[in-house]
Amino acid sequence: MADRKAGRRSTIVAAALAAGGVFLLFTALGVGDRSSKAPRAAPGVTRIALYAAETPHVLSSYTFYSVPSSELALEVAPPTVSPVVSPAQFTGPVAAYRRYAIAQLGSMEGEVERLTQALAAGDRAGAEEAWRAAYARYLHLGAVYLVGPVAELNREIDGTAGGLAGGVANPRFEGLHRIEYGLWTGLDPRTLVSASERLKTAVRRLRELLAGVAISPLEYATRAHEILEDAQRDLLSGFDVPWSGEGVLATEAGLEATEEVISTLHLLLHAEDGENERALGPTVETELAALRAVLASLAGAHGGRLPANSQLTQSQAEQLDGTLGGALEALAQVPGALEAEPRPVVAPIPPQDERLEP
């Protein structure tokens, strides 16, 4: 028994000596030494993080240090900035489009006069044809931004019954769509003469006002895309033309307006600026030409005139919608490519040390 006890004591002493040796070895290596939780980094080495072990383990932590990129020898690429177009480069295009829009309104006045005469004569077919011409002509003003007095005149000329108390019975329901409603729901054309005369007055006032309307570069570049976007949403859907269904005719008018805008921006859209290419012109023009070809084919398939929405076959509607989608995809790049103002520089968030609990 005594020999066994002596043997156990020897074993315990040996284990203690071994544990002490391991402790001294680990201490020499810096492991478990709480007196120095943040040892100094070796020369030439930048500390990024430090792990501090504690007992119990839930008290352990990582400390991350913010390190300037220069110390880490990292190269940060400068942000990519699209080439900036001078606002002065839009002066000519906007002026050209304004002249075009004023001329369109001048032609519209004559078409509304013919509409008035057909209504006064009780000629429904002639009035419908004159209405189509006047409505399509008005949609050539697609790039005119509707704000202020222009917006109010637009409501008088092209406002719908949507949002008006009482709908079509509301006295504020005027202009092209008031006449559309009357013609395609069987009202006596003669009852619409006064509405047509008020329409002509509003068109003349808009023509006079348009010469002084300011159109910013951002508005102009954005409308290059929005004209046909509006056509897809409001016209081919039939939302804005619920009685006549002339969404295809209206879309063709929107295409003409878009083609005019793009033609005024020809030099800018075909320009290249070093490595940053802005030559979107060929792509946009190709997509618009494809849409033009589809509309021509639709007219050919319907006796030489553009069909109403309800007259499109399913395949024709799908072809038109798909081609219009391709044009919109190309036009969507125009505003970004023709930015006339530098993008704001966003200051970086200052780096901070952060301590995380594992």
C-alpha positions as CSV (number, residue, x, y, z in Angstrom):
1,M,0.0,0.0,0.0
2,A,2.8,2.4,0.9
3,D,4.6,1.7,-2.3
4,R,1.4,2.4,-4.3
5,K,0.9,5.8,-2.5
6,A,4.5,6.7,-3.1
7,G,4.1,5.9,-6.8
8,R,1.0,8.1,-7.1
9,R,2.8,11.0,-5.4
10,S,5.7,10.6,-7.9
11,T,3.2,10.6,-10.8
12,I,1.5,13.8,-9.5
13,V,4.8,15.6,-9.0
14,A,5.9,14.6,-12.5
15,A,2.6,15.9,-14.0
16,A,2.9,19.2,-12.1
17,L,6.4,19.7,-13.3
18,A,5.3,18.9,-16.9
19,A,2.3,21.4,-16.7
20,G,4.6,24.0,-15.3
21,G,7.0,23.5,-18.2
22,V,4.1,23.8,-20.7
23,F,2.9,27.0,-18.9
24,L,6.4,28.5,-19.0
25,L,6.7,27.6,-22.7
26,F,3.3,29.1,-23.6
27,T,4.1,32.2,-21.5
28,A,7.4,32.6,-23.4
29,L,5.4,32.5,-26.6
30,G,3.0,35.1,-25.4
31,V,-0.1,32.8,-25.2
32,G,-2.4,33.4,-22.2
33,D,-0.4,36.5,-21.0
34,R,-3.1,38.9,-20.0
35,S,-0.6,41.5,-19.0
36,S,-0.2,42.4,-22.7
37,K,-3.4,42.1,-24.6
38,A,-2.2,44.3,-27.5
39,P,1.4,43.2,-28.2
40,R,3.4,45.5,-30.4
41,A,3.5,44.6,-34.1
42,A,6.7,43.5,-35.6
43,P,8.6,46.2,-37.5
44,G,7.2,46.8,-41.0
45,V,3.9,45.0,-40.2
46,T,0.6,46.9,-39.9
47,R,-1.9,45.4,-37.4
48,I,-5.3,44.8,-38.8
49,A,-7.0,42.9,-35.9
50,L,-6.1,41.5,-32.5
51,Y,-7.8,38.6,-30.7
52,A,-7.8,38.7,-26.9
53,A,-8.6,35.5,-25.1
54,E,-10.5,35.6,-21.8
55,T,-12.0,33.2,-19.4
56,P,-14.9,32.5,-19.7
57,H,-14.7,32.6,-23.5
58,V,-17.7,34.9,-23.8
59,L,-15.4,37.7,-22.6
60,S,-12.9,37.2,-25.4
61,S,-12.9,39.8,-28.2
62,Y,-11.6,40.8,-31.6
63,T,-10.4,44.4,-32.1
64,F,-10.2,45.6,-35.7
65,Y,-8.1,48.7,-36.5
66,S,-8.8,51.1,-39.4
67,V,-5.7,51.2,-41.6
68,P,-5.0,53.8,-44.3
69,S,-5.0,52.2,-47.7
70,S,-1.5,53.6,-48.3
71,E,-0.2,51.5,-45.4
72,L,-1.7,48.4,-47.0
73,A,-0.2,49.3,-50.4
74,L,-3.7,49.0,-51.9
75,E,-4.6,50.9,-55.0
76,V,-8.2,52.3,-55.0
77,A,-9.5,53.0,-58.4
78,P,-11.2,56.4,-58.9
79,P,-15.0,56.3,-59.3
80,T,-16.2,56.1,-62.9
81,V,-17.9,59.2,-64.0
82,S,-19.8,59.5,-67.3
83,P,-18.7,62.2,-69.6
84,V,-20.4,65.5,-68.9
85,V,-22.2,67.3,-71.6
86,S,-22.2,71.1,-71.4
87,P,-25.7,72.5,-70.9
88,A,-24.8,74.9,-73.7
89,Q,-24.8,72.0,-76.1
90,F,-28.5,71.6,-75.5
91,T,-29.3,75.2,-76.6
92,G,-29.5,74.4,-80.3
93,P,-31.5,71.1,-80.0
94,V,-34.1,72.6,-77.6
95,A,-34.5,75.7,-79.8
96,A,-35.0,73.5,-82.9
97,Y,-37.6,71.3,-81.1
98,R,-39.4,74.4,-79.8
99,R,-39.7,75.7,-83.4
100,Y,-41.0,72.3,-84.5
101,A,-43.6,72.2,-81.7
102,I,-44.9,75.7,-82.5
103,A,-45.2,74.7,-86.2
104,Q,-47.2,71.6,-85.1
105,L,-49.6,73.7,-83.1
106,G,-50.1,76.0,-86.1
107,S,-51.1,73.0,-88.2
108,M,-53.3,71.7,-85.4
109,E,-55.3,75.0,-85.4
110,G,-56.2,74.3,-89.1
111,E,-57.2,70.7,-88.3
112,V,-59.4,71.8,-85.4
113,E,-61.1,74.3,-87.7
114,R,-61.9,71.5,-90.1
115,L,-63.2,69.5,-87.1
116,T,-65.5,72.3,-86.1
117,Q,-66.9,72.6,-89.6
118,A,-67.6,68.9,-89.8
119,L,-69.3,68.9,-86.4
120,A,-71.4,71.9,-87.4
121,A,-72.5,70.1,-90.6
122,G,-73.4,66.9,-88.6
123,D,-70.8,64.9,-90.6
124,R,-69.7,62.3,-88.0
125,A,-67.3,60.4,-90.3
126,G,-65.6,63.7,-91.4
127,A,-65.5,64.8,-87.8
128,E,-63.9,61.6,-86.7
129,E,-61.3,61.8,-89.4
130,A,-60.5,65.5,-88.4
131,W,-60.3,64.5,-84.8
132,R,-57.7,61.8,-85.5
133,A,-55.6,64.3,-87.4
134,A,-55.8,66.9,-84.6
135,Y,-55.1,64.4,-81.9
136,A,-52.1,62.9,-83.6
137,R,-50.8,66.4,-84.3
138,Y,-51.0,67.4,-80.7
139,L,-49.0,64.3,-79.6
140,H,-46.0,65.6,-81.7
141,L,-45.4,68.0,-78.7
142,G,-44.2,65.0,-76.6
143,A,-41.0,66.7,-75.5
144,V,-42.6,69.8,-74.1
145,Y,-42.4,69.5,-70.3
146,L,-45.8,70.1,-68.8
147,V,-45.4,72.5,-65.9
148,G,-47.1,75.7,-64.8
149,P,-49.4,77.4,-67.4
150,V,-48.4,74.9,-70.0
151,A,-49.8,72.1,-67.8
152,E,-53.1,73.9,-67.4
153,L,-53.5,74.4,-71.1
154,N,-52.6,70.7,-71.7
155,R,-55.4,69.8,-69.3
156,E,-57.8,71.9,-71.4
157,I,-56.6,70.3,-74.6
158,D,-55.8,66.7,-73.8
159,G,-57.2,66.1,-70.3
160,T,-59.2,63.0,-69.6
161,A,-62.2,62.4,-67.4
162,G,-60.1,60.4,-65.0
163,G,-59.9,61.9,-61.5
164,L,-62.8,64.4,-62.2
165,A,-65.9,64.2,-59.9
166,G,-68.7,62.9,-62.0
167,G,-66.3,61.8,-64.8
168,V,-67.5,62.8,-68.3
169,A,-70.3,64.9,-66.8
170,N,-67.9,67.2,-65.1
171,P,-67.8,70.7,-66.8
172,R,-63.9,70.6,-66.6
173,F,-63.9,67.6,-69.0
174,E,-63.0,69.5,-72.1
175,G,-60.9,69.3,-75.3
176,L,-59.9,66.5,-77.5
177,H,-61.3,63.7,-75.3
178,R,-64.6,65.5,-74.6
179,I,-65.1,65.5,-78.4
180,E,-63.8,61.9,-78.7
181,Y,-66.4,60.8,-76.1
182,G,-69.2,62.5,-77.9
183,L,-68.4,61.3,-81.4
184,W,-67.8,57.6,-80.5
185,T,-70.8,57.3,-78.1
186,G,-73.4,58.6,-80.6
187,L,-74.0,62.1,-79.5
188,D,-75.2,64.6,-82.1
189,P,-72.0,66.1,-83.6
190,R,-73.6,69.6,-83.6
191,T,-73.7,69.5,-79.8
192,L,-69.9,69.4,-79.8
193,V,-69.2,72.5,-81.8
194,S,-68.7,74.8,-78.8
195,A,-66.2,72.3,-77.3
196,S,-64.3,72.3,-80.6
197,E,-64.2,76.2,-80.6
198,R,-62.9,76.2,-77.1
199,L,-60.3,73.7,-78.1
200,K,-59.1,75.9,-80.9
201,T,-58.7,78.8,-78.5
202,A,-56.6,76.7,-76.1
203,V,-54.4,75.5,-78.9
204,R,-53.7,79.1,-80.1
205,R,-52.9,80.2,-76.5
206,L,-50.5,77.3,-76.1
207,R,-48.8,78.2,-79.4
208,E,-48.2,81.7,-78.2
209,L,-47.0,80.6,-74.8
210,L,-44.6,77.9,-76.1
211,A,-42.1,80.4,-77.5
212,G,-41.1,81.4,-73.9
213,V,-41.2,78.0,-72.2
214,A,-37.9,76.9,-70.7
215,I,-36.9,73.3,-71.3
216,S,-33.9,72.2,-69.2
217,P,-31.3,69.7,-70.6
218,L,-32.3,67.1,-68.1
219,E,-36.0,67.4,-69.1
220,Y,-35.2,67.3,-72.8
221,A,-33.0,64.2,-72.5
222,T,-35.5,62.5,-70.3
223,R,-38.5,63.1,-72.6
224,A,-36.6,61.4,-75.4
225,H,-37.4,58.2,-73.5
226,E,-40.7,59.1,-71.9
227,I,-42.7,59.9,-75.0
228,L,-42.9,56.3,-76.2
229,E,-43.0,55.0,-72.6
230,D,-46.2,57.1,-72.2
231,A,-47.5,55.6,-75.5
232,Q,-47.0,52.1,-74.2
233,R,-48.6,52.7,-70.9
234,D,-51.5,55.1,-71.8
235,L,-52.2,54.7,-75.5
236,L,-51.7,51.1,-76.5
237,S,-53.4,50.1,-73.3
238,G,-56.4,52.2,-74.4
239,F,-56.4,54.1,-71.1
240,D,-56.3,57.5,-72.7
241,V,-58.4,56.7,-75.7
242,P,-61.2,54.5,-74.3
243,W,-63.8,55.4,-76.9
244,S,-61.9,55.7,-80.2
245,G,-59.2,53.1,-79.4
246,E,-56.7,55.1,-81.5
247,G,-53.7,54.0,-79.5
248,V,-51.7,52.8,-82.5
249,L,-52.2,56.1,-84.3
250,A,-51.2,57.9,-81.2
251,T,-48.1,55.7,-80.8
252,E,-47.1,56.5,-84.4
253,A,-47.3,60.2,-83.5
254,G,-45.2,59.6,-80.4
255,L,-42.6,57.9,-82.6
256,E,-42.5,61.0,-84.9
257,A,-42.0,63.2,-81.9
258,T,-39.2,60.9,-80.6
259,E,-37.5,60.8,-84.0
260,E,-37.5,64.6,-84.0
261,V,-35.9,64.8,-80.5
262,I,-33.2,62.3,-81.5
263,S,-32.5,64.1,-84.7
264,T,-31.8,67.3,-82.8
265,L,-29.4,65.3,-80.5
266,H,-27.7,63.6,-83.4
267,L,-24.2,65.1,-82.8
268,L,-24.3,64.4,-79.1
269,L,-25.5,60.8,-79.5
270,H,-22.8,60.1,-82.1
271,A,-20.0,61.7,-80.1
272,E,-17.1,59.8,-78.4
273,D,-15.1,61.1,-75.5
274,G,-11.8,59.2,-75.2
275,E,-12.4,55.8,-73.7
276,N,-15.9,56.7,-72.6
277,E,-18.0,56.1,-75.7
278,R,-21.4,57.9,-76.0
279,A,-22.1,56.8,-79.5
280,L,-25.7,55.6,-78.8
281,G,-27.0,57.2,-81.9
282,P,-26.8,54.2,-84.3
283,T,-28.4,51.8,-81.7
284,V,-31.3,54.2,-81.0
285,E,-31.9,55.0,-84.6
286,T,-31.9,51.3,-85.6
287,E,-34.5,50.5,-82.9
288,L,-36.7,53.4,-84.0
289,A,-36.4,52.4,-87.6
290,A,-37.6,48.9,-86.6
291,L,-40.6,50.3,-84.9
292,R,-41.3,52.5,-87.9
293,A,-41.2,49.4,-90.1
294,V,-43.7,47.5,-87.9
295,L,-46.1,50.4,-87.9
296,A,-45.9,50.6,-91.7
297,S,-46.6,46.9,-91.9
298,L,-49.7,47.3,-89.7
299,A,-51.0,50.1,-91.9
300,G,-50.4,47.9,-95.0
301,A,-52.3,45.0,-93.4
302,H,-55.3,47.2,-92.6
303,G,-56.0,48.9,-95.9
304,G,-53.4,51.7,-95.7
305,R,-54.4,53.2,-92.4
306,L,-53.3,52.4,-88.8
307,P,-55.7,50.1,-87.0
308,A,-57.5,50.8,-83.7
309,N,-56.2,48.8,-80.8
310,S,-59.2,46.4,-81.0
311,Q,-58.4,45.7,-84.7
312,L,-54.9,44.3,-83.9
313,T,-54.5,40.5,-84.1
314,Q,-52.7,38.9,-81.2
315,S,-49.5,38.4,-83.3
316,Q,-49.6,42.0,-84.5
317,A,-50.1,43.3,-80.9
318,E,-47.2,41.1,-79.7
319,Q,-44.9,42.3,-82.6
320,L,-45.7,45.9,-81.9
321,D,-45.2,45.6,-78.2
322,G,-41.9,43.7,-78.6
323,T,-40.5,46.2,-81.0
324,L,-41.6,49.1,-78.9
325,G,-39.9,47.5,-76.0
326,G,-36.6,47.3,-77.9
327,A,-36.9,51.0,-78.8
328,L,-37.5,51.9,-75.1
329,E,-34.5,49.8,-74.0
330,A,-32.3,51.8,-76.3
331,L,-33.8,55.2,-75.4
332,A,-33.5,54.5,-71.7
333,Q,-29.7,55.0,-72.1
334,V,-30.1,58.5,-73.5
335,P,-30.6,60.5,-70.3
336,G,-27.6,58.9,-68.6
337,A,-25.3,59.4,-71.6
338,L,-26.2,63.0,-71.9
339,E,-25.9,64.2,-68.4
340,A,-25.4,67.9,-68.4
341,E,-24.5,68.2,-64.7
342,P,-21.6,66.6,-62.8
343,R,-22.6,63.8,-60.4
344,P,-22.3,64.9,-56.8
345,V,-19.3,63.6,-54.9
346,V,-20.3,61.7,-51.9
347,A,-17.8,62.0,-49.0
348,P,-16.5,58.6,-47.7
349,I,-17.5,57.5,-44.2
350,P,-14.5,58.2,-41.8
351,P,-12.9,54.9,-40.7
352,Q,-13.2,54.0,-37.0
353,D,-11.8,51.3,-34.8
354,E,-14.3,48.6,-34.0
355,R,-14.4,46.0,-31.2
356,L,-16.5,42.9,-31.8
357,E,-17.5,40.3,-29.2
358,P,-17.2,36.7,-30.7
